[in-house]
Each structure stands twice: as structure tokens, then as C-alpha cells.
Amino acid sequence: MKRKTLALLVALGLAPGTFVRSEPAPPDYTSPVTIERLDVERLRSGPLVLDGAWELSSENDHFGGYSALVMRPEGEFLAGSDAGRLMHLPRPDRSDAPPRLDKFLNFERADKTHVDLESLTIDPATGTVWAGLEWAQQIIRFGPKLRPQSQVRPPEMKDWGSNSGPESLVRLSDGRFVVIEEHSPGHARHAALLYPSDPTEGAEPIPFTFMGRSGFRPSDAAVLPNGKIVVLMRGLELWLPPRFPALLLILDPADIEAEAEVESRFLARIEDPFPSDNYEGLAVVDERDGSWSLWLISDDNFASYQHTYLLKLRWDLRQKAGGKQARQKARR
């Protein structure tokens, strides 16, 4: 009974919605977003080193619930929320400029089914953005100025879970797209689609199954500079407050075939003592210095006991190359 009660409390905390109050406060659409760098150690998991951590906060009603993250061509992040809102976020490791909140979808609608944005991907050459929406099981394409251009409700996604639909959406460098469903019917299996081109222009997808890890669900994905896909997997442990361990897995698009069960490779695990929360957004940046940075943003579910964290994880490829050269020299 205690476990059932705990599960109910967690479910209520994570569920969208607002309790009715006798005198609701007027909405706040003007408060700024503050960003504070956290004092953290340079922790390591797999090849990734924690290179920076920040906490974002605001009383603004447009703030929170971030479940998608991309880097735009001009060098700032774009974060999307499951309430259909945007945050323009300058890189905090290079800029002191404050984040800016913006409208993306029609957030005045109270119906979550119209605004539940869960994934973003971008063409870095043009700035074109694609968004995946749960409940509606929809993909929308936006121009560089974030104006809608086209949309589609793929019939292959119509039976995906209403609250566990296209959580992961990536555009590969060759113009193909991969979409992964959050829901799993068991055994860490997730329905997925590979599109040969833009899904909003009528492309027919190849269905396959993404093999994740038991106890975790995909919450976002991004393309690495080497063409492989890194998938962010979110777990849930029922405590008060709940805990959200995260995994990062590698999916190789070269392994995708029609109806195939595509395995993934473990990259890293992000949990305590890392700043830990409900990480749902992932972006990858090629730093052009022999390293990549993986950026994670957490979804606070608009709950007072959760946080909006931004992590920078550094993957130094030169260390791997240096270690290989040292081993070869030792063998000689």
C-alpha cells in the first residue's frame, strides 16, 4: 500500500495540469530567466567529463517543462517545452547574455494535446527546424524564422502511445530522418521509423525496432559529428522526490534495415553525483578542437521539487587517439 501511495504521488507530480485555487494569481509573462553556474566536480562517466552545469529559474509562466534542445546556426540553443513554448539560450560557457522566452505553438490553448512538443531537430545549413508532438503524433516543419511551413500525422505513428509518442527525432546529415517512440511494450523494444527524406513532404518510412535498456525510455536524440546517433534514455525511481537516472546510448544508422531489431551501444550513465533530474533534451556540438560537447537540459514538469538543469559533457576524442598511439608505441 505504501508503494502504491508513493507511485500515485509521483504520478500526480509528473502529470500536466494545475490544481484549482480560489484566487488564482494573474499570469506572469515578464519575469526574466536567471542562470546560475553550479559548483561541480569534473566527474566522468564513460568517455564523457562534466565540463559545466547550470541551473535556470524564473517566475515567468512561459518558463519550464523543457523536453527538446538543438543548437541553431547562429550559435545559441533553442529549447522547446511540452507546453509549446521556446527558450533562446546563449551558450552559458561563452556568454553572459540572458535567455529569452518566446512563443512556438499556441500555448494559450489549455489542451495539452495541441502543444506537447517533445522533440526538435535542425538542418544546420539552413536553420530549418522540425518538431515532434506527442498526443497528436505529428511532425511539423518550421522555417529559419520559426514560422510553420508544413506538417504531417504519419499513419505509422497513429498507434503510438498518446503520452509516449515521438520523443526522439533526428535529421541525419544526408537528409534522412529517424523517429523513435518513447513507449515500450516490454523487453526495451521501441517502435522507430527511418525516413529517406523530409517526412512532412510525403516520404515513406522504413519501420524498425530500437533496442534500448530495461527500465529506461528514450527521451531525446541527436546526431554526432561522425554520423551516429546518441540517444538519451530516462529512468524513473520512485522516491520522494523521484529520481531520474539517465543513460546515453549509441545507435548506428548503418545498422537500420526494414523490420530489423537494431541494437545500441552503451556510452555513459548520468546520475548522482552528477546534478540529476529529469533530462529530456539533448544537443551535440562539434567544438572544432578535437572534442564534442553533449548538452542536456532537464524537464522540471512544472513541479516545485524539480529543477531545470543544463549540463555540458565533454567528449575529448584526442585522449582516445593519444591512448591508442601510446599503446602502439609500447607494443613496438
URZIZI-V113827 format. One record per residue. N is the residue number from 0. PHI is phi in whole degrees, 0 to 359 (999 if undefined). Layout:
N | PHI
N | PHI
//
This chain:
0 | 999
1 | 298
2 | 294
3 | 296
4 | 296
5 | 299
6 | 298
7 | 295
8 | 296
9 | 296
10 | 299
11 | 296
12 | 292
13 | 272
14 | 289
15 | 289
16 | 136
17 | 223
18 | 290
19 | 288
20 | 244
21 | 293
22 | 228
23 | 296
24 | 288
25 | 296
26 | 295
27 | 249
28 | 245
29 | 239
30 | 299
31 | 283
32 | 261
33 | 257
34 | 227
35 | 237
36 | 286
37 | 270
38 | 274
39 | 232
40 | 280
41 | 276
42 | 286
43 | 235
44 | 219
45 | 59
46 | 275
47 | 265
48 | 241
49 | 289
50 | 256
51 | 174
52 | 212
53 | 225
54 | 245
55 | 255
56 | 207
57 | 189
58 | 272
59 | 296
60 | 287
61 | 275
62 | 266
63 | 110
64 | 73
65 | 283
66 | 230
67 | 206
68 | 209
69 | 220
70 | 260
71 | 274
72 | 303
73 | 282
74 | 95
75 | 239
76 | 281
77 | 238
78 | 251
79 | 247
80 | 247
81 | 280
82 | 248
83 | 73
84 | 238
85 | 236
86 | 227
87 | 271
88 | 236
89 | 299
90 | 301
91 | 289
92 | 277
93 | 229
94 | 214
95 | 260
96 | 295
97 | 284
98 | 295
99 | 238
100 | 265
101 | 210
102 | 269
103 | 240
104 | 248
105 | 283
106 | 287
107 | 292
108 | 292
109 | 280
110 | 281
111 | 300
112 | 295
113 | 264
114 | 228
115 | 282
116 | 281
117 | 240
118 | 209
119 | 223
120 | 215
121 | 216
122 | 266
123 | 296
124 | 283
125 | 247
126 | 84
127 | 296
128 | 239
129 | 243
130 | 236
131 | 254
132 | 246
133 | 284
134 | 65
135 | 283
136 | 48
137 | 230
138 | 239
139 | 238
140 | 258
141 | 238
142 | 287
143 | 303
144 | 267
145 | 64
146 | 259
147 | 298
148 | 243
149 | 201
150 | 207
151 | 207
152 | 246
153 | 299
154 | 299
155 | 292
156 | 255
157 | 293
158 | 261
159 | 291
160 | 305
161 | 299
162 | 248
163 | 208
164 | 273
165 | 285
166 | 290
167 | 234
168 | 218
169 | 226
170 | 254
171 | 282
172 | 295
173 | 269
174 | 93
175 | 280
176 | 232
177 | 237
178 | 235
179 | 235
180 | 280
181 | 288
182 | 297
183 | 228
184 | 284
185 | 137
186 | 60
187 | 57
188 | 259
189 | 230
190 | 298
191 | 210
192 | 226
193 | 244
194 | 262
195 | 289
196 | 200
197 | 305
198 | 294
199 | 282
200 | 250
201 | 91
202 | 296
203 | 267
204 | 271
205 | 259
206 | 279
207 | 210
208 | 243
209 | 271
210 | 265
211 | 263
212 | 222
213 | 299
214 | 87
215 | 229
216 | 232
217 | 293
218 | 241
219 | 187
220 | 206
221 | 209
222 | 266
223 | 281
224 | 301
225 | 273
226 | 94
227 | 277
228 | 250
229 | 258
230 | 249
231 | 271
232 | 248
233 | 250
234 | 251
235 | 217
236 | 244
237 | 279
238 | 231
239 | 241
240 | 285
241 | 294
242 | 248
243 | 230
244 | 297
245 | 229
246 | 240
247 | 241
248 | 240
249 | 251
250 | 245
251 | 262
252 | 302
253 | 295
254 | 275
255 | 282
256 | 223
257 | 303
258 | 65
259 | 280
260 | 265
261 | 263
262 | 283
263 | 236
264 | 246
265 | 292
266 | 247
267 | 198
268 | 237
269 | 245
270 | 203
271 | 309
272 | 271
273 | 299
274 | 304
275 | 242
276 | 197
277 | 276
278 | 287
279 | 231
280 | 241
281 | 217
282 | 223
283 | 241
284 | 233
285 | 277
286 | 280
287 | 63
288 | 234
289 | 89
290 | 222
291 | 243
292 | 241
293 | 253
294 | 251
295 | 243
296 | 234
297 | 259
298 | 264
299 | 278
300 | 54
301 | 57
302 | 255
303 | 292
304 | 269
305 | 248
306 | 228
307 | 257
308 | 257
309 | 234
310 | 247
311 | 245
312 | 249
313 | 263
314 | 244
315 | 271
316 | 286
317 | 291
318 | 296
319 | 297
320 | 295
321 | 295
322 | 294
323 | 295
324 | 296
325 | 295
326 | 293
327 | 295
328 | 295
329 | 296
330 | 294
331 | 293
//
